[in-house]
Amino acid sequence: AELIDPKLKACGWGIVEGSKVLHFCKIFCLQLDALRAETQKLEAMYQKKIDDLEVLKKSILQKAFSGGLNLDLKDSQITTISKKSSHQVNQA
């Protein structure tokens, strides 16, 4: 706005008392700051989800290659075989 008002004056517009240019620039900057903060928060949340999914993927692959995972595609169930007991998890 400090750059816009002088150019307006040079073009013959003059500086109007209570110019809205500076006011709207300040509001716009505050809105951009709020959006940046929200974007960073969402980015961190999604990065955590990606990291958690990577850990889950590694766990499932480790169980699959060690023989601890039994896929029953007919019933859409995954059975985890452990030494103590078997657990069934329904797939969504």
C-alpha positions, 0 to 999 in steps of 0.5 A: 500500500505504501507503494500503491498510494504514491503511484495513485497520487502521481496519476492524479488520484491523490491520497484519499483520507482513510485510504482503503488500500492500506487497510485491505493490504493489512487484512489480506496479509493477516489472512495469508498468514492464517492460511499459511499457519493452517497449511503448515498444520495440515502438512504436518498432520498428513506427514504423520499419517504418511509416516504411520502408514509406512510403519504399518506397511513395513510391519505387514510386509515383515509378517507376510514374508516371515509366514505370520500373515495368512490371507483368506481372500474369499472371506476378505479377512487377514489372519495374523498368526502368532505363537500365542493366538490368532487374531482376525481383522476384517478389511474395510 
